[in-house]
Amino acid sequence: MGWFWRSLGAYDNPILWMIKFLGRILSPKQWISGYIEDAPYRGKNSCKIIAISDMVKKDIMQWYGIPENQIDVVYNGVDIDRFHPRNRKYREEIRKRHGIGDEFVILYVSNNFRMKGLGYLVKALAEIRKEDRRPFKLLALGRDRQGPYLRLAKKTGISKEVVFAGSTDEPEKYYGAADLLVHPTFYDACSLTVLEALASGLPVITTYFNGASGVMTQSLGGFILCDPRDEKTLSQKISFFLNREVRGEVSIAARKLAEHYSLEKNWIAMKDILKMSCQKLGGRIERSDPVS
């Protein structure tokens, strides 16, 4: 349910908002999908529910009335060996591939450009261009319709600064080629993109609508926006990272932060919860056995 309402915020046109809203509530597929997804929360016999972020935990408590003590949080794990600052060795390779030189590169990664706020990012960069002549490039990675955003970039005067790279099987190289990840999403349960960027030593700008923001604090690894539509604040935060020295300091903090969310630590946390749940369940079974 949290996804249902927050994702609608990506439609700033009220007519489009209403069309999308009606399309969802009148869609049998949406109702069936929702019924299946809600099924685990209707049961009363769960020992524990594992949420992949504090945001998701709060949503489960709000929408399904699950007690807080029944929910544990285990954030997504990231491969901290694959996504690593040493991937900066691919910087020249990737930049040359897309016609980019020594410009400041803002990386954007998504397969849903509208939901992940690409339009607002383009507008924020147009604001930066009005006030700052330092060169930059927006490198957009992912599969979605490029047309609307190319037209927006042309309309706002930054068409030369926007590069669409399509999809790739080597995202780690693109993190290594970038200077900053911006992910102004309207909803993400816990974005792996953000964790991968942090592990790669990239500063990150995202929103409170992203569960992965729970691993970050202001100025530790990056910034968290209250509203993905706040183009002015987004442009200010991006401008903050135009300073090379600032990026270097935050890069170190980002990597250290990501090391707390490795795949190994994720597995250990999951294993401990499952082990404890099995022990509690075993105790219940023993107490319910009839006395012979």
N, C-alpha and C positions, 0 to 999 in steps of 0.2 A: 504493500500500500504506500509506503514511503516513496518508492520508485514511481508509482502511478502519478502522484501529485507533483513531486519535484521535477520530474522530467517534462511535465507540461509547461514549466517555466521557460523552456527553451523557445517557446512560440510567443514572440512579443506582439504579433498581430492578433487582435482579439477574434477575428473571423477564423483564422487558422487554428487558434486555440480551441474554439468551440467545435470546429470540424474534427480536430483530433480527439477532443474529449468525447464527443458523440460517437465517433468511430470506435473508440475503446469500449464504452459502456454498452454499445449495441452489438458488439462482436461476440458471437457464440464461442469463437476460439479463445478470446480473452477471458471469458467466464470459466471455460473449462480449464485453461491454463492456471488461472487463479485458484480454482478449487483444488487442483492437484498440488500446487505449491503451498497452499494453506493447510493441507492434510496433516503434516507432522505436528502442527501447533494445536490441532483440535484434540489430539490424544492426551490422556491424563497420566500415562504410565512412563513418560520419559524421565530418565534419571537426570540427564543433563542435555542442554542445547548448547551447541558451540556456535558462537557468532564470530564472523571474520573481522569485526571492528566494533569499537564502542558505539559508533553510530548505528550499526545494525542491531546491536543489543538494545539500545534505546527504542528503536523502531519496533522490535519484537515485543518489548514490554508495553509500548503504547498501543499497538494495533491488535495484539493478541492476548493481552492481560497476563502474560507469563511472569511469575515472580522473579525478582532480580537474582535471588540465590540459586535459581535453576538454570541460569545462563552463565557460561564461561566464555571469555573472549580469547581467541587465538588468531592473531593477525596472519595474513598470508605470508608465506615464506618466499624468499627470493634467492636465486642462485648467485651468491656473492663471488663465486669464482668466474663465472661467465660474464657477469656484469661487474666490471672492475675499472678503476681509473687507468690501468695500464692499456685499456682499449683506445687511449688517446693516440696510440701509434697508428690508428687508422684515420686520423684526422685529415691528413692530406689526401688520402685515397678517396674518401667519401666526398670531400669538398670538391675535388677535381672532377669527380663523376657528375656532379650537379652544377658545375660552373661557378663554384663559390671560392672566394679567395680567403683573405684574412678577416673578413667581416665578423662581427658579433652574431652568432647563430642561435636563434631561438628554436628549439625543437618542439614540435607538436605531434603527438602520436594518438591516433584514434581511427576506428572504422565507423564512427557515427559523428560526423562533423557538427551537426546541429546540437545534439545532446551534450557534446563536450565543449561547446562554447567557442567554436572557431570564428564565427562571425564577430563576436565581441572582442576576440583577440586581434583580428584584423583592424577593427576600429580603434583599439587601444594603440596599436602600432602606428596607425595614421596620426594619432595625437602626438606620439613621440617624434615622428618625422617633422611635424610643424615646429617643434621647439629644439630639436637636437639633430645636428647634421652628421653625427658619427654613423658610419655605415653599419647596417645590420641586414640579416636575412632571416626570414621565417621559413623553416624547413618542415613541411607537413608530411608526415609518414602515415600511410593507411589507405584503406579502400573506401571511397565514398564519392559522391558527385562533386566534382571540382568546379563546375561551371558557375554556380551562384557565388562562390567565394572568389573566383578569378574576376568576376564582374564587380564584386564589392571592392576588391583590391584596386581595380582600375578606377572605379568611381572615387575612391578615397585617396588616390594618387600614390599607391605603393605597389603597383603591379610588378615592378622590376625587383621588388624586395621579397616577393612570395615565390617559393619553389615547392611544387608537389612532387614527391619522390615515389608515390605509390606504395605497394606493400613490399616486404622484404623478409627473408629468412635469417637475416643477420642484423637484428635491431641493436645488438651490442656495439656494432661498429658506428651506428648513427649516434648513439649516446656519446661515444668517444669523440665524434666530430663536432659535437655541439658545445655551447657554453651555458645553456640554461634550458630547462624544461618548463613549459607553461601548459597547464592542464585545467582550464577554467570550466570544469564540468558542472552540469546540473544534477547529475546523480551517478555515483559509483559506490558500490558496496565496500570495495577496498581495491583501489586501482593498482594493479601490478606495474603499470607504466611508471607510476610515481616511485615505487620501491626499487624498480630497476634503475631509474635515473639516480636516485640517492646512492645506490650501491656503486654506480659508475662515477660517483663524485660530482654529480651535477646538482647545482642549486635548483630548487623546485618552487614554482608558484602554482597553487591549486586552491580549492574552495572547501568550505565546511560541509558541502554536500558530497564530499568524497570521504569515505570511511578511512582511507589511508592518511588523511590529514591528522588522524589521531596519534600517529607516530611522530608527528612534527610539533614543534612549538615555534612561536614567532622568532625569526632570525636564527633558528637552529635547523639548518638544512634548507631554509627558504621562508616563504610567506604563505599564509592562508587567508583567502578572501571571504568576506561574509556573503557577498553577492556576486555571482559570475557575470552579471550584467553591468557591474560598476566599472565602466571602461576607464574612468579617470584614475581610480585607485590602482587598477591593473597596470596602466601605463606608468604610474609612479613607481610601482614595485619592479617592473621590468627595467626602468631607467636606473634603479638602484644598482643593478647588476652589470651595468655598462662599465663600471669600474673594475679593472682587472684584479687589483689587490683585494677588493671585497670578495670577488668570486673565488679567489684562492683560499681565503679563510673559510668561507661557507662550504667550499668543496670538501675540505678536510672534515668538517663537522657532519656533512651529509653522509660521507662514507662510514664514519664511526657509528652514526645513527643506524644505517642499514645493516651493519654487522650484528645488531641485536635481533634481526629478523631474517636470519638465514634459514634455508630449507631444513638444516639439521635441528635448529632450535624449534622450528615449527613442528617437526616430527616428534621431538621429545615432549613438547607441551601436549600434543594430541595424545601421545601414548600414555602420559601420566593421567590425563582426564579419563581415558578409556579404562585404564587399569583400576582407578578409583571407583568408577561407575560399576565395573564388573564386581568388585569387592562388595559394594553396597547392595547390588542386585543379588549376589550370592547370599548375603546375610538375610535378605528378605525372604528368599526361598527357604532357607533353613528354618526361619522362625514360623513359616507357614506350613511346614511339614507336619502331618498328624503324628502324635505320639503313639508309638507301637506298643 
